[in-house]
């Protein structure tokens, strides 16, 4: 049976009727599958949550142990049966390459397969497994950076920009705005891989999640809370990471000779960077750029492509031109702006 | 070209003026002629022609990118050069050496129109996105990196450790790539020879008056004039050539051809530019219609004719007058004005005041004329000294007008103030609703700014991009010089020089002024 008969967009989000389950619902529901831990996909208050073990750990860290009545950790590729016994819906999670614990959702029902990519990227990321190509009838792709102007440079290139700035401005404190989950840890690992071994200083809002990464075996090196530094002048020449909202806020006033840096895919657009008074934009994204979105559609090679949150128009146009039946799924409430880019 | 592109990239993301100056000075030190002079020209906006047209760029990109995707991208990015820079297909020829800035200028200057597209394609192919952006900005003269022509002159002065007035004096007599100028700044050559060129002479400025400085009043020592509410200009006539400069040495001749074609007799004249109907001088709002219009329409020039109220003269028929006292210069000025065959030039009248009370009364009535914003007091023995010499010239503005308005929105400032909410939009009541009537970002002390910032953060109720909407509870006393009717604002009024005079922490918002009160302050 065609997925459009059994998948629909309801007010809490994407809904699979025969399994009675929502994917990344925005409001509390009875059964939810959560693709990854970003706040616009993972909400608290559901009765039962199915997700990867890492995602459940992230949700516990963010929302506390009471974030859902029941949680079920699913291993990558493990098939879980929903719906009626004689008319089952088979659901499994597969790596999406977006952040720690991020998954695609594969749903098979009455001989048709639908894959929900969640947020994903194709570049290697030491904190998660590579995106897996899953053959399917309908592929639901995100479209965060779905315009041909978006072409992300290699992360090594952007980290080199940062380190060269630290060398040129040794008396300035480099404050990097980076989303607390995923981007922050990726920037830290990028620095470590480039041989930067000094302590990296963190805004209080980033500490719990960095600790979680460390406890799950990802070595981020020496991290120190900014609040533990009594004499803030000592931060001259150091690297500090904070959530983007703290970049030009009161919190940053105590830091010496600030150089504001921001790590985000949006930094490719000059005006975006300048709006935020960013002096050093780093184009580091946890999403696909335009060529990677098109490459993924070709490799998955589904019958149909459905496009969700982001710049749907361009991807719908291009995917149609590539010969795929394509439509835009208007899902509201997903945050495609700064924070998770 | 690499060095130029790097410079632009860094300037673009740097907000402090000092840091920008440091970047430019570093570039000047490390870049050969003529490249660095062309870079200066590109930044200061003194390149004489476009290398290529925006339309050529658009054609080229549409041959390479799906038009639907181009439109969607352009919509999103909001700017043509950057859209094209990102969309241009990467040909991975980045290892090919790029031409220098000087070579680029040379090539585009001498290329035939038919050869330009191919040349452009070739260059864009061998560049990365940042370099493509720099080339397109350079070639279409659309460079905006937050460095004005005025700042460029200041930076050059700093580079050569010379007074900025010297650079301003030379500026309009020299042309890119400024090889002689840079050599002089580096102490390697004499200043460029500008004796046969139309140039700007740095102007003499006044101090705000505090009355005790001119008391006890001795009328015979002072020349009193109206302070007209127009823009200060310098008119230069040298043979067939004529130019009009703003007081910051920007050449604004093209904006006011109607005035320039009427004046004659070689001279350098200091005066106020205004819209004038014969001898009747119109208020600033009328002049506003003429400002920043590079090519004014014939109709606009008829309805809003530009004129000059002349008040000083620096040079007449090749004789420099700056070392003469003001009262002597005045006789030469009279002579020059008499020889004009047009009513577009009027002499600034001398107003008599034999006693302090007469002086005060003059000040009180000065603004009965809407085109006048106060008095000028100049010592009759003052010689024409560029800059702001002490005790020579004073401006005595009329008392500002005041309204109590309610803060509606706040925005972060720039530079040092980037973490503070320091730009405020305020409104007046129309019935139960507030309508924005103006914006102010000055008038308060640093201490008050901290309090305002704190208040905004605690009383924020919404966000529109960088703008915060606040609870409509805080009243400020706004001072301003005048208010005019305006069809561009929903409230129908536009204020001149609004600033925050006082913060009325105590005053309830519903007691702030009504829009009707504000409209009542419009003078007609």
Interface residues (C-beta under 8 A of the other chain):
Chain A: X147 X148 X149 X150 X151 X248 X249 X250 X252 X253 X268 X269 X270 X271 X273 X274 X275 X277 X278 X279 X280 X281 X311 X313 X314 X317 X318 X321
Chain B: X12 X13 X14 X15 X65 X66 X68 X69 X72 X73 X76 X77 X78 X79 X82 X83 X86 X87 X90 X129 X133 X412 X414 X418 X419 X457 X465 X466
